[in-house]
Amino acid sequence: MDIRELREKHGVSLGEIARMTGVPRPSVQAIENGQYRAPDNEARIKTAIPLIGALKKRHEGEWKRLARELQQSKSRKR
């Protein structure tokens, strides 16, 4: 299963993958589209997607709260 299929199956966004793995979003997108080969990052992403999806399902309310807090802290830094 490729990264896009895995990501869609688990309901995980590119931004969520980037935040949770430390791989920049443009790199995640390029890897997903086959424009960039980074085997270490690819393995990290494929491992993280099901975990992120499971965390989202189990802690949906808290996940949304954390995402809002992260967005707010980013906007304060600008």
C-alpha positions, 0 to 999 in steps of 0.5 A: 500500500502506498503512502496516499492510500495508507493516509486516506485509509486512516484519515490522516492529513499531510500536515498531521504526518509532518507535525508528528514525524518532523518531516516537512510537509512539502517533503511528505507530499513529494514522497507521497507523489513519488517526486522525492526518494527518502527511504528513512523518511518514507519508513518513518511516515509509513510507520506513523500513519496507522499510529496517528490514525489510531490516536485520532480515533481514540482521543478525537476531542483532545486531538482537535484541542491540541491541533488548535493549540498548535495553530494558535502558538504558530500564529502568535509567533508570526 
